[in-house]
Amino acid sequence: MKTRSGHGQRTKGRLDRAGKLLAAFTAACLLAGVSATVALANSYGNVTYEVTNGWHWYDQSWMQTGSTYYAWGETVHDNTGDVPDGYAGVLARAFYDNGSLCEAETSWQYISSPGYGIESPIVAPGRQCGEGNAYYSQALSRWFNGNGYDTYVDAPSPSVDT
């Protein structure tokens, strides 16, 4: 496996999944006349960048917090056009703050239809590894190199407390 250094925070101008979830939840509550407060925040690791087999890839690990914690991994390309099936994969992993593995996906998640990338969460920390601990996400990403896959360790997200 190869380890990469980070190149700064996500600069894509899109609303992240937690923001979409919060917006949908808030809209549903307002329509139903229910008042609720939910605190969702994400803890993003540095974006890392690689070139494999002519494809330019960006990946990132992050922790999503709220009523349930998730460890995420994501890899996307910045080339024009879609990536073929199976060209990119991600394996989400959650670690205790001391560096020992808490939980990982049991198999790689690959692009299953042509697209720009893939992201994958695991329901983690508090539920699987115990409440009251600090956790971070550090996914693995892989890309087809013409003969197999190059596998990389993504930059870790900052730790979050459960």
OpenMM code with the backbone's topology and positions (N, CA, C; nanometers):
from openmm import Vec3, app, unit

residues = "MET LYS THR ARG SER GLY HIS GLY GLN ARG THR LYS GLY ARG LEU ASP ARG ALA GLY LYS LEU LEU ALA ALA PHE THR ALA ALA CYS LEU LEU ALA GLY VAL SER ALA THR VAL ALA LEU ALA ASN SER TYR GLY ASN VAL THR TYR GLU VAL THR ASN GLY TRP HIS TRP TYR ASP GLN SER TRP MET GLN THR GLY SER THR TYR TYR ALA TRP GLY GLU THR VAL HIS ASP ASN THR GLY ASP VAL PRO ASP GLY TYR ALA GLY VAL LEU ALA ARG ALA PHE TYR ASP ASN GLY SER LEU CYS GLU ALA GLU THR SER TRP GLN TYR ILE SER SER PRO GLY TYR GLY ILE GLU SER PRO ILE VAL ALA PRO GLY ARG GLN CYS GLY GLU GLY ASN ALA TYR TYR SER GLN ALA LEU SER ARG TRP PHE ASN GLY ASN GLY TYR ASP THR TYR VAL ASP ALA PRO SER PRO SER VAL ASP THR".split()
positions = [
    Vec3(0.0830, -0.1176, 0.0000),
    Vec3(0.0000, 0.0000, 0.0000),
    Vec3(0.0874, 0.1238, 0.0000),
    Vec3(0.0383, 0.2269, -0.0612),
    Vec3(0.1109, 0.3519, -0.0690),
    Vec3(0.0431, 0.4547, 0.0194),
    Vec3(0.1210, 0.5371, 0.0834),
    Vec3(0.0670, 0.6439, 0.1659),
    Vec3(0.0921, 0.7755, 0.0947),
    Vec3(-0.0074, 0.8628, 0.0959),
    Vec3(0.0046, 0.9912, 0.0299),
    Vec3(-0.0069, 1.1045, 0.1284),
    Vec3(0.0488, 1.2168, 0.0910),
    Vec3(0.0330, 1.3357, 0.1741),
    Vec3(-0.0885, 1.4126, 0.1252),
    Vec3(-0.1459, 1.4932, 0.2117),
    Vec3(-0.2666, 1.5676, 0.1778),
    Vec3(-0.2362, 1.6949, 0.1027),
    Vec3(-0.3378, 1.7473, 0.0380),
    Vec3(-0.3236, 1.8704, -0.0389),
    Vec3(-0.4313, 1.9711, -0.0049),
    Vec3(-0.4777, 1.9746, 0.1204),
    Vec3(-0.5756, 2.0750, 0.1597),
    Vec3(-0.7141, 2.0173, 0.1745),
    Vec3(-0.8050, 2.1015, 0.2167),
    Vec3(-0.9426, 2.0587, 0.2419),
    Vec3(-1.0201, 2.0508, 0.1108),
    Vec3(-1.1321, 1.9807, 0.1144),
    Vec3(-1.2208, 1.9654, -0.0010),
    Vec3(-1.2580, 2.1044, -0.0521),
    Vec3(-1.2460, 2.1210, -0.1831),
    Vec3(-1.2801, 2.2500, -0.2409),
    Vec3(-1.3998, 2.2409, -0.3337),
    Vec3(-1.4562, 2.1230, -0.3499),
    Vec3(-1.5731, 2.1069, -0.4355),
    Vec3(-1.6871, 2.1889, -0.3768),
    Vec3(-1.7616, 2.2600, -0.4621),
    Vec3(-1.8718, 2.3444, -0.4162),
    Vec3(-2.0029, 2.2689, -0.4105),
    Vec3(-2.0092, 2.1629, -0.3330),
    Vec3(-2.1332, 2.0873, -0.3237),
    Vec3(-2.1692, 2.0654, -0.1783),
    Vec3(-2.2967, 2.0501, -0.1558),
    Vec3(-2.3457, 2.0239, -0.0215),
    Vec3(-2.3141, 1.8793, 0.0129),
    Vec3(-2.2489, 1.8544, 0.1262),
    Vec3(-2.2128, 1.7184, 0.1635),
    Vec3(-2.3373, 1.6406, 0.2058),
    Vec3(-2.3228, 1.5076, 0.2150),
    Vec3(-2.4360, 1.4199, 0.2463),
    Vec3(-2.5026, 1.4563, 0.3786),
    Vec3(-2.4262, 1.4903, 0.4803),
    Vec3(-2.4863, 1.5235, 0.6093),
    Vec3(-2.5726, 1.6487, 0.5965),
    Vec3(-2.5266, 1.7452, 0.5185),
    Vec3(-2.6047, 1.8665, 0.4966),
    Vec3(-2.7355, 1.8368, 0.4257),
    Vec3(-2.7321, 1.7474, 0.3265),
    Vec3(-2.8542, 1.7090, 0.2564),
    Vec3(-2.9496, 1.6369, 0.3507),
    Vec3(-2.8948, 1.5483, 0.4316),
    Vec3(-2.9767, 1.4755, 0.5281),
    Vec3(-3.0417, 1.5721, 0.6267),
    Vec3(-2.9653, 1.6661, 0.6794),
    Vec3(-3.0180, 1.7635, 0.7740),
    Vec3(-3.1258, 1.8502, 0.7091),
    Vec3(-3.1033, 1.8922, 0.5852),
    Vec3(-3.2017, 1.9747, 0.5152),
    Vec3(-3.3320, 1.8975, 0.4938),
    Vec3(-3.3225, 1.7711, 0.4536),
    Vec3(-3.4423, 1.6894, 0.4329),
    Vec3(-3.5157, 1.6671, 0.5648),
    Vec3(-3.4407, 1.6397, 0.6710),
    Vec3(-3.5001, 1.6171, 0.8024),
    Vec3(-3.5711, 1.7431, 0.8514),
    Vec3(-3.5062, 1.8568, 0.8375),
    Vec3(-3.5642, 1.9835, 0.8815),
    Vec3(-3.6906, 2.0149, 0.8032),
    Vec3(-3.6875, 1.9939, 0.6718),
    Vec3(-3.8056, 2.0204, 0.5890),
    Vec3(-3.9211, 1.9298, 0.6299),
    Vec3(-3.8915, 1.8022, 0.6551),
    Vec3(-3.9963, 1.7085, 0.6968),
    Vec3(-4.0565, 1.7504, 0.8304),
    Vec3(-3.9726, 1.7932, 0.9237),
    Vec3(-4.0211, 1.8378, 1.0545),
    Vec3(-4.1077, 1.9625, 1.0414),
    Vec3(-4.0666, 2.0562, 0.9568),
    Vec3(-4.1444, 2.1781, 0.9389),
    Vec3(-4.2801, 2.1475, 0.8768),
    Vec3(-4.2834, 2.0579, 0.7792),
    Vec3(-4.4090, 2.0199, 0.7164),
    Vec3(-4.5012, 1.9491, 0.8148),
    Vec3(-4.4426, 1.8713, 0.9050),
    Vec3(-4.5231, 1.7979, 1.0028),
    Vec3(-4.5539, 1.8816, 1.1258),
    Vec3(-4.4981, 2.0017, 1.1344),
    Vec3(-4.5200, 2.0873, 1.2493),
    Vec3(-4.4450, 2.0413, 1.3733),
    Vec3(-4.3355, 1.9714, 1.3534),
    Vec3(-4.2564, 1.9189, 1.4643),
    Vec3(-4.1307, 2.0029, 1.4783),
    Vec3(-4.0932, 2.0302, 1.5996),
    Vec3(-3.9698, 2.1024, 1.6260),
    Vec3(-3.8662, 2.0054, 1.6792),
    Vec3(-3.7502, 2.0041, 1.6174),
    Vec3(-3.6439, 1.9139, 1.6621),
    Vec3(-3.5097, 1.9783, 1.6353),
    Vec3(-3.4136, 1.9427, 1.7159),
    Vec3(-3.2777, 1.9912, 1.6972),
    Vec3(-3.1859, 1.8711, 1.6830),
    Vec3(-3.1108, 1.8676, 1.5748),
    Vec3(-3.0147, 1.7607, 1.5506),
    Vec3(-2.8831, 1.8265, 1.5146),
    Vec3(-2.7784, 1.7869, 1.5809),
    Vec3(-2.6469, 1.8430, 1.5509),
    Vec3(-2.5710, 1.7444, 1.4624),
    Vec3(-2.5461, 1.7842, 1.3399),
    Vec3(-2.4658, 1.7040, 1.2483),
    Vec3(-2.3427, 1.7848, 1.2112),
    Vec3(-2.2305, 1.7212, 1.2133),
    Vec3(-2.1065, 1.7876, 1.1738),
    Vec3(-2.0176, 1.6817, 1.1119),
    Vec3(-1.9319, 1.7233, 1.0242),
    Vec3(-1.8372, 1.6315, 0.9632),
    Vec3(-1.6968, 1.6754, 0.9977),
    Vec3(-1.6108, 1.5777, 1.0113),
    Vec3(-1.4702, 1.6013, 1.0399),
    Vec3(-1.3905, 1.5460, 0.9220),
    Vec3(-1.3452, 1.6346, 0.8344),
    Vec3(-1.2810, 1.5956, 0.7087),
    Vec3(-1.1294, 1.5850, 0.7219),
    Vec3(-1.0752, 1.4791, 0.6615),
    Vec3(-0.9307, 1.4674, 0.6470),
    Vec3(-0.8866, 1.5442, 0.5242),
    Vec3(-0.7566, 1.5586, 0.5067),
    Vec3(-0.7038, 1.6265, 0.3885),
    Vec3(-0.7372, 1.5475, 0.2627),
    Vec3(-0.7608, 1.6179, 0.1535),
    Vec3(-0.7803, 1.5552, 0.0232),
    Vec3(-0.6437, 1.5097, -0.0270),
    Vec3(-0.6381, 1.3889, -0.0803),
    Vec3(-0.5139, 1.3380, -0.1381),
    Vec3(-0.5328, 1.3208, -0.2878),
    Vec3(-0.4232, 1.3217, -0.3619),
    Vec3(-0.4282, 1.3230, -0.5073),
    Vec3(-0.3266, 1.2249, -0.5637),
    Vec3(-0.3671, 1.1479, -0.6635),
    Vec3(-0.2795, 1.0529, -0.7321),
    Vec3(-0.3178, 1.0459, -0.8790),
    Vec3(-0.2246, 0.9961, -0.9605),
    Vec3(-0.2524, 0.9656, -1.1001),
    Vec3(-0.2212, 0.8175, -1.1199),
    Vec3(-0.3195, 0.7423, -1.1687),
    Vec3(-0.3020, 0.6000, -1.1959),
    Vec3(-0.3603, 0.5687, -1.3327),
    Vec3(-0.2790, 0.5107, -1.4197),
    Vec3(-0.3231, 0.4672, -1.5521),
    Vec3(-0.3906, 0.5807, -1.6296),
    Vec3(-0.3380, 0.7021, -1.6145),
    Vec3(-0.3911, 0.8175, -1.6857),
    Vec3(-0.5109, 0.8847, -1.6212),
    Vec3(-0.5617, 0.8301, -1.5117),
    Vec3(-0.6746, 0.8901, -1.4405),
    Vec3(-0.6224, 0.9710, -1.3225),
    Vec3(-0.6785, 1.0891, -1.3033),
    Vec3(-0.6413, 1.1773, -1.1925),
    Vec3(-0.7456, 1.1593, -1.0831),
    Vec3(-0.7006, 1.1163, -0.9640),
    Vec3(-0.7911, 1.0798, -0.8556),
    Vec3(-0.7742, 1.1693, -0.7335),
    Vec3(-0.8854, 1.1984, -0.6693),
    Vec3(-0.8883, 1.2667, -0.5407),
    Vec3(-0.9593, 1.1753, -0.4423),
    Vec3(-0.9075, 1.1594, -0.3220),
    Vec3(-0.9808, 1.0873, -0.2207),
    Vec3(-0.9742, 1.1566, -0.0864),
    Vec3(-1.0677, 1.1135, -0.0009),
    Vec3(-1.0796, 1.1774, 0.1294),
    Vec3(-1.1500, 1.0831, 0.2261),
    Vec3(-1.1098, 1.0905, 0.3511),
    Vec3(-1.1765, 1.0192, 0.4604),
    Vec3(-1.2409, 1.1232, 0.5502),
    Vec3(-1.3557, 1.0889, 0.6086),
    Vec3(-1.4174, 1.1798, 0.7037),
    Vec3(-1.5075, 1.1048, 0.7992),
    Vec3(-1.5338, 1.1686, 0.9126),
    Vec3(-1.6282, 1.1172, 1.0119),
    Vec3(-1.7533, 1.2034, 1.0063),
    Vec3(-1.8683, 1.1393, 1.0022),
    Vec3(-1.9967, 1.2083, 1.0103),
    Vec3(-2.0510, 1.1852, 1.1499),
    Vec3(-2.0903, 1.2925, 1.2159),
    Vec3(-2.1413, 1.2813, 1.3524),
    Vec3(-2.2880, 1.3192, 1.3566),
    Vec3(-2.3525, 1.2855, 1.4620),
    Vec3(-2.4946, 1.3120, 1.4815),
    Vec3(-2.5473, 1.2050, 1.5741),
    Vec3(-2.6706, 1.1612, 1.5512),
    Vec3(-2.7259, 1.0554, 1.6358),
    Vec3(-2.6562, 0.9223, 1.6086),
    Vec3(-2.6027, 0.9034, 1.4899),
    Vec3(-2.5227, 0.7865, 1.4540),
    Vec3(-2.3939, 0.8370, 1.3905),
    Vec3(-2.2842, 0.7724, 1.4206),
    Vec3(-2.1554, 0.8108, 1.3642),
    Vec3(-2.1232, 0.7215, 1.2453),
    Vec3(-2.0645, 0.7795, 1.1414),
    Vec3(-2.0227, 0.7038, 1.0244),
    Vec3(-1.8780, 0.7388, 0.9913),
    Vec3(-1.8038, 0.6385, 0.9498),
    Vec3(-1.6703, 0.6604, 0.8938),
    Vec3(-1.6853, 0.6478, 0.7427),
    Vec3(-1.6397, 0.7474, 0.6690),
    Vec3(-1.6563, 0.7513, 0.5243),
    Vec3(-1.5214, 0.7437, 0.4535),
    Vec3(-1.5256, 0.6913, 0.3332),
    Vec3(-1.4143, 0.6980, 0.2401),
    Vec3(-1.4711, 0.7331, 0.1045),
    Vec3(-1.3982, 0.8109, 0.0272),
    Vec3(-1.4463, 0.8540, -0.1038),
    Vec3(-1.3286, 0.8669, -0.1986),
    Vec3(-1.3504, 0.8284, -0.3248),
    Vec3(-1.2521, 0.8540, -0.4296),
    Vec3(-1.3263, 0.8989, -0.5545),
    Vec3(-1.2807, 1.0071, -0.6164),
    Vec3(-1.3426, 1.0608, -0.7376),
    Vec3(-1.2326, 1.1016, -0.8347),
    Vec3(-1.2659, 1.1082, -0.9629),
    Vec3(-1.1671, 1.1501, -1.0625),
    Vec3(-1.2015, 1.2886, -1.1149),
    Vec3(-1.1006, 1.3537, -1.1737),
    Vec3(-1.1259, 1.4855, -1.2315),
    Vec3(-1.1066, 1.4854, -1.3822),
    Vec3(-1.1034, 1.3679, -1.4435),
    Vec3(-1.0966, 1.3589, -1.5888),
    Vec3(-1.2355, 1.3839, -1.6468),
    Vec3(-1.2412, 1.4021, -1.7774),
    Vec3(-1.3687, 1.4147, -1.8458),
    Vec3(-1.4251, 1.2752, -1.8691),
    Vec3(-1.5523, 1.2577, -1.8473),
    Vec3(-1.6173, 1.1295, -1.8732),
    Vec3(-1.6253, 1.0414, -1.7507),
    Vec3(-1.6945, 0.9305, -1.7672),
    Vec3(-1.7155, 0.8375, -1.6578),
    Vec3(-1.6067, 0.7318, -1.6515),
    Vec3(-1.5858, 0.6802, -1.5324),
    Vec3(-1.4911, 0.5716, -1.5084),
    Vec3(-1.5653, 0.4404, -1.5331),
    Vec3(-1.5031, 0.3438, -1.6005),
    Vec3(-1.5688, 0.2147, -1.6223),
    Vec3(-1.5930, 0.1387, -1.4912),
    Vec3(-1.6842, 0.0426, -1.4969),
    Vec3(-1.7127, -0.0446, -1.3821),
    Vec3(-1.5831, -0.1005, -1.3252),
    Vec3(-1.5743, -0.1011, -1.1922),
    Vec3(-1.4624, -0.1660, -1.1248),
    Vec3(-1.3305, -0.0920, -1.1278),
    Vec3(-1.3223, 0.0258, -1.1902),
    Vec3(-1.1954, 0.0981, -1.2014),
    Vec3(-1.1491, 0.1592, -1.0705),
    Vec3(-1.2424, 0.1895, -0.9824),
    Vec3(-1.2060, 0.2533, -0.8552),
    Vec3(-1.2790, 0.1844, -0.7412),
    Vec3(-1.2123, 0.1776, -0.6269),
    Vec3(-1.2736, 0.1173, -0.5095),
    Vec3(-1.2343, 0.1899, -0.3832),
    Vec3(-1.3128, 0.1706, -0.2787),
    Vec3(-1.2855, 0.2328, -0.1502),
    Vec3(-1.3206, 0.1332, -0.0400),
    Vec3(-1.2461, 0.1389, 0.0683),
    Vec3(-1.2696, 0.0550, 0.1857),
    Vec3(-1.2679, 0.1463, 0.3071),
    Vec3(-1.3879, 0.1732, 0.3632),
    Vec3(-1.3984, 0.2634, 0.4790),
    Vec3(-1.3472, 0.1918, 0.6034),
    Vec3(-1.2773, 0.2684, 0.6891),
    Vec3(-1.2240, 0.2131, 0.8137),
    Vec3(-1.2342, 0.3180, 0.9232),
    Vec3(-1.2661, 0.2722, 1.0450),
    Vec3(-1.2707, 0.3600, 1.1623),
    Vec3(-1.1648, 0.3122, 1.2614),
    Vec3(-1.0930, 0.4077, 1.3194),
    Vec3(-0.9863, 0.3778, 1.4146),
    Vec3(-1.0134, 0.4472, 1.5472),
    Vec3(-0.9708, 0.3824, 1.6558),
    Vec3(-0.9670, 0.4499, 1.7851),
    Vec3(-0.8625, 0.5601, 1.7761),
    Vec3(-0.8745, 0.6589, 1.8616),
    Vec3(-0.7805, 0.7703, 1.8622),
    Vec3(-0.6360, 0.7250, 1.8846),
    Vec3(-0.6168, 0.6080, 1.9464),
    Vec3(-0.4801, 0.5585, 1.9713),
    Vec3(-0.4201, 0.4877, 1.8505),
    Vec3(-0.4956, 0.4781, 1.7389),
    Vec3(-0.4433, 0.4192, 1.6171),
    Vec3(-0.4824, 0.2748, 1.5919),
    Vec3(-0.5463, 0.2089, 1.6877),
    Vec3(-0.5871, 0.0700, 1.6645),
    Vec3(-0.7202, 0.0669, 1.5890),
    Vec3(-0.7356, -0.0335, 1.5045),
    Vec3(-0.8545, -0.0461, 1.4210),
    Vec3(-0.9773, -0.0757, 1.5058),
    Vec3(-1.0833, -0.0005, 1.4822),
    Vec3(-1.2117, -0.0211, 1.5486),
    Vec3(-1.2996, -0.1086, 1.4592),
    Vec3(-1.3184, -0.0676, 1.3343),
    Vec3(-1.4042, -0.1412, 1.2423),
    Vec3(-1.3667, -0.1048, 1.0992),
    Vec3(-1.3855, -0.2018, 1.0079),
    Vec3(-1.3617, -0.1782, 0.8652),
    Vec3(-1.4678, -0.2519, 0.7856),
    Vec3(-1.4938, -0.2032, 0.6655),
    Vec3(-1.5819, -0.2771, 0.5770),
    Vec3(-1.5204, -0.4145, 0.5530),
    Vec3(-1.6035, -0.5122, 0.5256),
    Vec3(-1.5529, -0.6481, 0.5053),
    Vec3(-1.5090, -0.6724, 0.3614),
    Vec3(-1.5495, -0.5856, 0.2696),
    Vec3(-1.5051, -0.6001, 0.1311),
    Vec3(-1.4978, -0.4625, 0.0652),
    Vec3(-1.4185, -0.4545, -0.0397),
    Vec3(-1.4038, -0.3312, -0.1159),
    Vec3(-1.5362, -0.2962, -0.1822),
    Vec3(-1.5652, -0.1675, -0.1889),
    Vec3(-1.6807, -0.1164, -0.2621),
    Vec3(-1.6269, -0.0535, -0.3909),
    Vec3(-1.6729, -0.1020, -0.5059),
    Vec3(-1.6239, -0.0549, -0.6361),
    Vec3(-1.7330, 0.0195, -0.7117),
    Vec3(-1.6896, 0.1016, -0.8060),
    Vec3(-1.7836, 0.1638, -0.8977),
    Vec3(-1.8543, 0.0498, -0.9700),
    Vec3(-1.9883, 0.0480, -0.9642),
    Vec3(-2.0618, -0.0632, -1.0233),
    Vec3(-2.1296, -0.0268, -1.1549),
    Vec3(-2.1318, 0.0980, -1.1879),
    Vec3(-2.1781, 0.1426, -1.3190),
    Vec3(-2.0942, 0.2653, -1.3520),
    Vec3(-2.0763, 0.2934, -1.4794),
    Vec3(-1.9901, 0.4072, -1.5118),
    Vec3(-2.0280, 0.5319, -1.4328),
    Vec3(-1.9297, 0.5971, -1.3759),
    Vec3(-1.9533, 0.7163, -1.2958),
    Vec3(-1.8233, 0.7883, -1.2687),
    Vec3(-1.8287, 0.8931, -1.1889),
    Vec3(-1.7103, 0.9737, -1.1610),
    Vec3(-1.6337, 0.9262, -1.0381),
    Vec3(-1.6940, 0.8432, -0.9544),
    Vec3(-1.6250, 0.7969, -0.8352),
    Vec3(-1.7175, 0.7181, -0.7458),
    Vec3(-1.6715, 0.6937, -0.6240),
    Vec3(-1.7501, 0.6156, -0.5293),
    Vec3(-1.7208, 0.6635, -0.3875),
    Vec3(-1.8215, 0.6587, -0.3029),
    Vec3(-1.8022, 0.6850, -0.1608),
    Vec3(-1.8752, 0.5764, -0.0838),
    Vec3(-1.8264, 0.5475, 0.0341),
    Vec3(-1.8840, 0.4386, 0.1107),
    Vec3(-1.8696, 0.4654, 0.2593),
    Vec3(-1.9793, 0.4467, 0.3358),
    Vec3(-1.9715, 0.4639, 0.4810),
    Vec3(-1.9782, 0.3302, 0.5539),
    Vec3(-1.9309, 0.3288, 0.6765),
    Vec3(-1.9627, 0.2204, 0.7681),
    Vec3(-2.0218, 0.2841, 0.8926),
    Vec3(-2.1261, 0.2213, 0.9455),
    Vec3(-2.1813, 0.2676, 1.0729),
    Vec3(-2.0788, 0.2267, 1.1755),
    Vec3(-2.0266, 0.3221, 1.2445),
    Vec3(-1.9156, 0.2885, 1.3294),
    Vec3(-1.9283, 0.3480, 1.4648),
    Vec3(-1.8235, 0.3836, 1.5058),
    Vec3(-1.7696, 0.3944, 1.6368),
    Vec3(-1.8578, 0.3622, 1.7522),
    Vec3(-1.9427, 0.4548, 1.7979),
    Vec3(-2.0133, 0.4298, 1.9232),
    Vec3(-2.0854, 0.2967, 1.9280),
    Vec3(-2.1501, 0.2610, 1.8205),
    Vec3(-2.2290, 0.1390, 1.8183),
    Vec3(-2.1405, 0.0146, 1.8164),
    Vec3(-2.0347, 0.0163, 1.7412),
    Vec3(-1.9512, -0.1027, 1.7231),
    Vec3(-1.8330, -0.1098, 1.8188),
    Vec3(-1.7850, 0.0044, 1.8613),
    Vec3(-1.6579, 0.0068, 1.9343),
    Vec3(-1.6676, 0.0665, 2.0736),
    Vec3(-1.7859, 0.1063, 2.1145),
    Vec3(-1.8019, 0.1593, 2.2494),
    Vec3(-1.8165, 0.3100, 2.2541),
    Vec3(-1.9077, 0.3562, 2.3359),
    Vec3(-1.9293, 0.4999, 2.3547),
    Vec3(-1.8164, 0.5610, 2.4370),
    Vec3(-1.8038, 0.6920, 2.4275),
    Vec3(-1.7102, 0.7639, 2.5117),
    Vec3(-1.5658, 0.7594, 2.4652),
    Vec3(-1.5441, 0.7185, 2.3435),
    Vec3(-1.4092, 0.7149, 2.2881),
    Vec3(-1.3979, 0.8151, 2.1746),
    Vec3(-1.2767, 0.8426, 2.1336),
    Vec3(-1.2520, 0.9276, 2.0173),
    Vec3(-1.2147, 0.8377, 1.9000),
    Vec3(-1.2621, 0.8742, 1.7799),
    Vec3(-1.2411, 0.7952, 1.6600),
    Vec3(-1.2028, 0.8841, 1.5433),
    Vec3(-1.1390, 0.8226, 1.4450),
    Vec3(-1.1149, 0.8916, 1.3191),
    Vec3(-1.1327, 0.7928, 1.2051),
    Vec3(-1.1520, 0.8454, 1.0854),
    Vec3(-1.1685, 0.7642, 0.9656),
    Vec3(-1.0393, 0.7711, 0.8844),
    Vec3(-0.9988, 0.6576, 0.8299),
    Vec3(-0.8858, 0.6543, 0.7373),
    Vec3(-0.9109, 0.5412, 0.6384),
    Vec3(-0.9691, 0.5772, 0.5254),
    Vec3(-1.0088, 0.4798, 0.4245),
    Vec3(-0.8889, 0.4362, 0.3399),
    Vec3(-0.9087, 0.3289, 0.2677),
    Vec3(-0.8163, 0.2852, 0.1637),
    Vec3(-0.8851, 0.3103, 0.0304),
    Vec3(-0.8090, 0.3516, -0.0689),
    Vec3(-0.8618, 0.3715, -0.2038),
    Vec3(-0.7775, 0.2913, -0.3005),
    Vec3(-0.8403, 0.2467, -0.4077),
    Vec3(-0.7630, 0.1751, -0.5101),
    Vec3(-0.8180, 0.2068, -0.6483),
    Vec3(-0.7256, 0.2009, -0.7451),
    Vec3(-0.7597, 0.2303, -0.8836),
    Vec3(-0.6923, 0.1303, -0.9738),
    Vec3(-0.7601, 0.0939, -1.0802),
    Vec3(-0.7087, -0.0012, -1.1770),
    Vec3(-0.5913, 0.0610, -1.2513),
    Vec3(-0.4797, -0.0133, -1.2615),
    Vec3(-0.3595, 0.0395, -1.3256),
    Vec3(-0.3306, -0.0260, -1.4606),
    Vec3(-0.4209, -0.1109, -1.5085),
    Vec3(-0.4006, -0.1815, -1.6346),
    Vec3(-0.3680, -0.3280, -1.6138),
    Vec3(-0.3112, -0.3619, -1.4976),
    Vec3(-0.2724, -0.4992, -1.4643),
    Vec3(-0.3252, -0.5448, -1.3293),
    Vec3(-0.3899, -0.4622, -1.2588),
    Vec3(-0.4352, -0.4874, -1.1224),
    Vec3(-0.4701, -0.3537, -1.0606),
    Vec3(-0.4517, -0.3430, -0.9298),
    Vec3(-0.4885, -0.2199, -0.8607),
    Vec3(-0.3707, -0.1621, -0.7838),
    Vec3(-0.3610, -0.0295, -0.7852),
    Vec3(-0.2730, 0.0433, -0.6946),
    Vec3(-0.3589, 0.0805, -0.5747),
    Vec3(-0.3123, 0.0494, -0.4551),
    Vec3(-0.3879, 0.0752, -0.3327),
    Vec3(-0.3161, 0.1802, -0.2500),
    Vec3(-0.3922, 0.2750, -0.1985),
    Vec3(-0.3369, 0.3865, -0.1228),
    Vec3(-0.4078, 0.4022, 0.0107),
    Vec3(-0.3347, 0.4503, 0.1092),
    Vec3(-0.3911, 0.4848, 0.2397),
    Vec3(-0.4259, 0.6336, 0.2355),
    Vec3(-0.5531, 0.6665, 0.2535),
    Vec3(-0.5960, 0.8057, 0.2508),
    Vec3(-0.5499, 0.8773, 0.3774),
    Vec3(-0.5433, 1.0083, 0.3708),
    Vec3(-0.5105, 1.0876, 0.4882),
    Vec3(-0.6216, 1.0706, 0.5929),
    Vec3(-0.5875, 1.0632, 0.7208),
    Vec3(-0.6899, 1.0451, 0.8239),
    Vec3(-0.7723, 1.1716, 0.8466),
    Vec3(-0.8951, 1.1512, 0.8909),
    Vec3(-0.9772, 1.2637, 0.9321),
    Vec3(-0.9346, 1.3034, 1.0735),
    Vec3(-0.9676, 1.4235, 1.1172),
    Vec3(-0.9469, 1.4565, 1.2584),
    Vec3(-1.0346, 1.3669, 1.3457),
    Vec3(-0.9946, 1.3450, 1.4674),
    Vec3(-1.0713, 1.2623, 1.5594),
    Vec3(-1.1953, 1.3341, 1.6081),
    Vec3(-1.2997, 1.2546, 1.6355),
    Vec3(-1.4221, 1.3062, 1.6951),
    Vec3(-1.4534, 1.2238, 1.8192),
    Vec3(-1.5158, 1.2863, 1.9183),
    Vec3(-1.5558, 1.2162, 2.0398),
    Vec3(-1.7007, 1.1703, 2.0272),
    Vec3(-1.7279, 1.0501, 2.0804),
    Vec3(-1.8661, 1.0013, 2.0792),
    Vec3(-1.9301, 1.0261, 2.2146),
] * unit.nanometer
topology = app.Topology()
chain = topology.addChain("A")
for resn in residues:
    res = topology.addResidue(resn, chain)
    for name in ("N", "CA", "C"):
        topology.addAtom(name, app.Element.getBySymbol(name[0]), res)
